[in-house]
Amino acid sequence: MTKASVLNRKLVHRHLDAGIPASRVPLSGAAGGEYAGDLHILDFTVEVKARANGEGFKQLEVWLGDHDMLFLRRDCQRPLVLLPWQMYLKLMHAYQRTTGDAQSL
C-alpha cells in the first residue's frame, strides 16, 4: 500500500466518522490521462496532496493563522479557498442539509 493510498483511506474514514459520505477512487493516479481525482465526497471530486516536510504548505498555514478561511488569487485566475478541517466539516454538513444528500455515493 502506498503512502498516498494510506492517506486517502484515512481521509475517507475521517469523513465517514463525521457522517459525510466519501469513497476512494482506486488506482486514480495509476490510471493515467484523465481520471476522476483521488476521492469522491458527496457530489465532489477531490484531489489529495501531501508533503512530508510541509513544502509549499507552511506559508499557507502562516497566512491562514487563526482565521476561518484563506482566499488565494493569482493574477487573472479564479480564487482558491483554504479551510481548516472544522470549518470544512461545517460547510459539508450544511451542504448535506440543503441538498438532502445523505447517501450520494
Backbone as CSV, one residue per row, in Angstrom:
resi,resn,N_x,N_y,N_z,CA_x,CA_y,CA_z,C_x,C_y,C_z
1,MET,0.845,-1.174,0.000,0.000,0.000,0.000,0.895,1.244,0.000
2,THR,0.615,2.172,-0.888,1.431,3.379,-0.975,1.029,4.379,0.111
3,LYS,1.917,5.349,0.344,1.602,6.403,1.315,0.351,7.171,0.902
4,ALA,0.211,7.387,-0.411,-0.963,8.120,-0.907,-2.248,7.354,-0.618
5,SER,-2.243,6.037,-0.847,-3.473,5.277,-0.603,-3.798,5.217,0.885
6,VAL,-2.768,5.191,1.734,-2.998,5.206,3.184,-3.650,6.534,3.582
7,LEU,-3.119,7.645,3.077,-3.702,8.954,3.380,-5.137,9.041,2.869
8,ASN,-5.367,8.589,1.653,-6.715,8.644,1.089,-7.691,7.829,1.931
9,ARG,-7.285,6.644,2.368,-8.144,5.813,3.225,-8.440,6.524,4.546
10,LYS,-7.428,7.158,5.138,-7.637,7.891,6.392,-8.625,9.035,6.194
11,LEU,-8.503,9.750,5.083,-9.422,10.850,4.814,-10.852,10.348,4.618
12,VAL,-11.006,9.220,3.935,-12.336,8.642,3.767,-12.917,8.299,5.134
13,HIS,-12.120,7.661,5.995,-12.609,7.289,7.325,-12.951,8.516,8.176
14,ARG,-12.155,9.579,8.074,-12.467,10.815,8.820,-13.815,11.379,8.381
15,HIS,-14.079,11.326,7.079,-15.363,11.814,6.580,-16.503,10.915,7.056
16,LEU,-16.328,9.606,6.925,-17.376,8.680,7.345,-17.657,8.821,8.838
17,ASP,-16.592,8.979,9.639,-16.765,9.184,11.081,-17.554,10.460,11.379
18,ALA,-17.438,11.460,10.496,-18.144,12.727,10.666,-19.541,12.689,10.031
19,GLY,-19.929,11.522,9.487,-21.252,11.388,8.887,-21.354,11.924,7.476
20,ILE,-20.226,12.045,6.789,-20.197,12.566,5.428,-19.794,11.438,4.484
21,PRO,-20.655,11.071,3.535,-20.330,10.003,2.598,-19.064,10.327,1.794
22,ALA,-18.165,9.348,1.719,-16.914,9.525,0.975,-16.425,8.165,0.509
23,SER,-15.680,8.156,-0.593,-15.085,6.914,-1.082,-13.813,7.227,-1.852
24,ARG,-12.935,6.230,-1.907,-11.701,6.349,-2.679,-11.983,6.054,-4.142
25,VAL,-11.126,6.582,-5.002,-11.119,6.199,-6.408,-9.895,5.315,-6.573
26,PRO,-10.078,3.982,-6.570,-8.935,3.078,-6.630,-8.074,3.318,-7.869
27,LEU,-6.774,3.313,-7.672,-5.795,3.450,-8.750,-5.945,4.732,-9.558
28,SER,-6.480,5.790,-8.956,-6.698,7.024,-9.706,-5.403,7.560,-10.290
29,GLY,-4.318,7.527,-9.509,-3.049,8.031,-10.008,-2.408,7.132,-11.039
30,ALA,-2.705,5.838,-10.985,-2.122,4.879,-11.921,-2.894,4.804,-13.228
31,ALA,-4.088,5.413,-13.256,-4.950,5.296,-14.430,-4.375,6.049,-15.630
32,GLY,-3.580,7.090,-15.376,-3.006,7.863,-16.470,-4.059,8.694,-17.174
33,GLY,-3.618,9.701,-17.901,-4.562,10.528,-18.643,-5.606,11.164,-17.753
34,GLU,-6.853,11.084,-18.154,-7.951,11.700,-17.406,-8.483,10.705,-16.386
35,TYR,-8.583,11.121,-15.159,-9.180,10.281,-14.131,-9.923,11.183,-13.161
36,ALA,-10.743,10.581,-12.332,-11.691,11.359,-11.539,-11.186,11.719,-10.156
37,GLY,-9.934,12.099,-10.006,-9.417,12.516,-8.709,-9.157,11.347,-7.789
38,ASP,-8.817,11.653,-6.532,-8.456,10.634,-5.555,-9.634,10.168,-4.712
39,LEU,-10.579,11.083,-4.433,-11.712,10.778,-3.574,-12.989,11.352,-4.164
40,HIS,-14.115,10.745,-3.771,-15.426,11.328,-4.013,-16.017,11.623,-2.643
41,ILE,-16.412,12.867,-2.424,-17.017,13.289,-1.164,-18.310,14.000,-1.526
42,LEU,-19.446,13.400,-1.110,-20.755,13.905,-1.520,-20.770,14.014,-3.039
43,ASP,-21.027,15.198,-3.582,-21.068,15.386,-5.036,-19.735,15.875,-5.610
44,PHE,-18.679,15.838,-4.822,-17.422,16.473,-5.208,-16.339,15.459,-5.539
45,THR,-15.534,15.799,-6.524,-14.335,15.037,-6.855,-13.164,15.761,-6.218
46,VAL,-12.331,15.028,-5.496,-11.299,15.638,-4.659,-9.914,15.115,-5.031
47,GLU,-8.984,16.018,-5.151,-7.566,15.679,-5.331,-6.899,15.842,-3.979
48,VAL,-6.000,14.937,-3.627,-5.318,14.968,-2.336,-3.823,15.157,-2.567
49,LYS,-3.223,16.089,-1.857,-1.783,16.313,-1.923,-1.222,16.289,-0.513
50,ALA,-0.073,15.681,-0.340,0.597,15.638,0.967,2.091,15.781,0.752
51,ARG,2.746,16.411,1.692,4.198,16.566,1.659,4.735,16.290,3.055
52,ALA,5.714,15.416,3.153,6.261,15.028,4.456,6.848,16.222,5.201
53,ASN,7.519,17.104,4.494,8.174,18.233,5.154,7.339,19.516,5.108
54,GLY,6.121,19.426,4.575,5.260,20.609,4.510,5.641,21.584,3.417
55,GLU,6.524,21.180,2.523,6.969,22.053,1.434,5.771,22.604,0.672
56,GLY,5.684,23.906,0.567,4.591,24.548,-0.133,3.381,24.829,0.740
57,PHE,3.287,24.202,1.908,2.125,24.375,2.773,2.395,25.356,3.906
58,LYS,3.626,25.480,4.317,3.956,26.280,5.504,3.504,27.730,5.379
59,GLN,3.738,28.339,4.220,3.341,29.731,4.032,1.819,29.872,4.075
60,LEU,1.112,28.904,3.504,-0.346,28.934,3.549,-0.848,28.884,4.989
61,GLU,-0.228,28.047,5.803,-0.615,27.943,7.213,-0.361,29.257,7.953
62,VAL,0.742,29.930,7.636,1.037,31.231,8.259,-0.032,32.244,7.857
63,TRP,-0.345,32.304,6.565,-1.339,33.267,6.094,-2.716,32.979,6.688
64,LEU,-3.087,31.704,6.816,-4.386,31.339,7.380,-4.472,31.743,8.844
65,GLY,-3.405,31.504,9.601,-3.385,31.865,11.014,-4.579,31.291,11.747
66,ASP,-5.301,32.125,12.505,-6.470,31.692,13.259,-7.785,32.029,12.541
67,HIS,-7.698,32.371,11.270,-8.898,32.752,10.522,-9.704,31.520,10.122
68,ASP,-10.949,31.733,9.743,-11.822,30.646,9.326,-11.544,30.178,7.902
69,MET,-11.052,31.074,7.066,-10.780,30.754,5.666,-9.668,31.646,5.144
70,LEU,-8.998,31.177,4.109,-7.998,31.970,3.400,-8.341,31.934,1.920
71,PHE,-8.541,33.092,1.320,-8.759,33.184,-0.119,-7.431,33.519,-0.783
72,LEU,-7.120,32.788,-1.837,-5.879,32.988,-2.592,-6.262,33.269,-4.042
73,ARG,-5.608,34.247,-4.643,-5.907,34.539,-6.039,-4.639,34.933,-6.764
74,ARG,-4.328,34.166,-7.767,-3.239,34.501,-8.668,-3.789,35.441,-9.726
75,ASP,-2.992,36.345,-10.235,-3.439,37.351,-11.186,-4.270,36.732,-12.310
76,CYS,-5.466,37.275,-12.502,-6.381,36.882,-13.576,-6.887,35.437,-13.468
77,GLN,-6.803,34.837,-12.305,-7.279,33.467,-12.105,-8.440,33.457,-11.109
78,ARG,-9.176,32.364,-11.084,-10.243,32.217,-10.103,-9.626,32.027,-8.721
79,PRO,-10.289,32.519,-7.676,-9.762,32.363,-6.314,-9.772,30.904,-5.863
80,LEU,-8.859,30.583,-4.995,-8.821,29.302,-4.288,-9.145,29.589,-2.834
81,VAL,-9.657,28.588,-2.118,-10.011,28.771,-0.724,-9.353,27.675,0.105
82,LEU,-8.700,28.061,1.178,-8.093,27.129,2.127,-8.908,27.183,3.413
83,LEU,-9.325,26.014,3.906,-10.161,25.935,5.099,-9.537,25.018,6.144
84,PRO,-9.614,25.374,7.418,-9.260,24.428,8.471,-10.306,23.295,8.487
85,TRP,-9.926,22.138,8.986,-10.776,20.952,8.983,-12.163,21.220,9.576
86,GLN,-12.242,21.866,10.739,-13.535,22.072,11.387,-14.453,22.972,10.552
87,MET,-13.923,23.991,9.927,-14.737,24.850,9.063,-15.204,24.069,7.841
88,TYR,-14.332,23.278,7.283,-14.688,22.426,6.148,-15.848,21.494,6.517
89,LEU,-15.765,20.848,7.698,-16.841,19.950,8.128,-18.170,20.699,8.269
90,LYS,-18.135,21.906,8.833,-19.362,22.703,8.952,-19.989,22.940,7.577
91,LEU,-19.176,23.287,6.598,-19.686,23.543,5.259,-20.221,22.269,4.603
92,MET,-19.546,21.147,4.799,-20.006,19.884,4.221,-21.338,19.462,4.840
93,HIS,-21.474,19.635,6.159,-22.744,19.297,6.809,-23.861,20.231,6.335
94,ALA,-23.560,21.505,6.166,-24.556,22.456,5.656,-24.961,22.067,4.239
95,TYR,-24.014,21.675,3.435,-24.303,21.234,2.060,-25.218,20.015,2.085
96,GLN,-24.900,19.051,2.946,-25.733,17.855,3.073,-27.172,18.217,3.429
97,ARG,-27.332,19.142,4.382,-28.676,19.535,4.817,-29.449,20.215,3.686
98,THR,-28.791,21.071,2.926,-29.501,21.816,1.883,-29.811,20.968,0.659
99,THR,-28.990,19.955,0.399,-29.234,19.119,-0.774,-29.984,17.847,-0.426
100,GLY,-30.113,17.540,0.883,-30.741,16.284,1.279,-29.882,15.104,0.876
101,ASP,-28.594,15.345,0.708,-27.661,14.363,0.180,-27.037,13.564,1.324
102,ALA,-27.771,12.624,1.875,-27.239,11.816,2.977,-26.428,10.642,2.471
103,GLN,-26.758,10.130,1.320,-26.048,8.966,0.774,-25.860,9.135,-0.729
104,SER,-25.091,10.110,-1.150,-24.962,10.387,-2.577,-24.096,9.362,-3.287
105,LEU,-23.357,8.559,-2.528,-22.429,7.630,-3.190,-22.983,6.236,-3.304
